Amino acid sequence: MPVRLATWNINSVRLRIGLVAKLVDEHAPDVLCLQETKCADDCFPLSAVRKLGYEHVAIHGQKGYHGVATFSRFAFAATASERWADKDDARHLATTFAEGPLAGVTVHNFYVPAGGDEPDPAINPKFAHKLQFLDELTHWSGRIAETGGRIMVGDLNVAPHESDVWSHKQLLRVVSHTPVETEGMNRMLEAGRWIDLVRRHTPHPEKLFSWWSYRAADWQASDRGRRLDHVWASADVAARMTEVRTVREARGWERPSDHVPVVVTIG
């Protein structure tokens, strides 16, 4: 039985719970991973989520910032979160499935720091924090590289390849596409023997984006996007992938997030 998994930086779950419902109605994900929920756990709209058909919900949030959540139609065997880069920010949630097509598989839901505006760690603490986070993710990936049953999703806040941005040349000094970030992400991918499911489905050099700035007067006409949202998997899970969809039209929904969902079907 195939299972559909979606990842989406929702940019405030309480503000956009209606858009979550729209995604569920139109794409019916069995597992939905959200980032940047911006909601403390005791304020999370759990009743609204359960009305959408998700009986199993794991949340790791904080007031006003960051936050990750995973909704599922299948029960969890375990949930966990880790501390990264010397901060207690709610940026990671691991869920291991007890039943269904993903039984025994662990989904790691991440929200990597954006890194601020200046790509110089010497003068920008936010960028230094991001680089530390990516470095720790690389070491972590290496430690689990020999294990199967792994999926890593989320807003990783790096567009790693030339075809993942609207202009490679113009963004080389822009946070999310600087060489130190893209090289770091590629090391992480290799260390964990991860497979990039989105790019396996839509190979380079085809342009593919999942984020468009709010600053654009007409995001669709300018199309100055970046691919910041990712779905990676261990080889055994990647072999079961049958379909990937980046829901570009969600950027045009009413009061949208600046990110769009990525939906993967695993057989």
ABEGO torsion letter per residue (X at the ends): XBBBBBBBBAGEAAAAAAAAAAAAAAAGBABBBBBGAGBBAAABBAAAAAAAGBABBBBBBBBGBEEBBBBBABBBABBBBBBBGGBABBABBBBBBABEAABGBBBBBBBBBAGEABBBAAABAAAAAAAAAAAAAAAAAAAAAABBGBBBBEBAGBBABAAABABAAAAAABBGABAAAAAAAAAAAAAAGBBBAAAAABBOABBBBABBBAABABAAAAGBBBBABBBBBBAAAAAABABBBBBAAAAABBGBBABBBBBBBBX
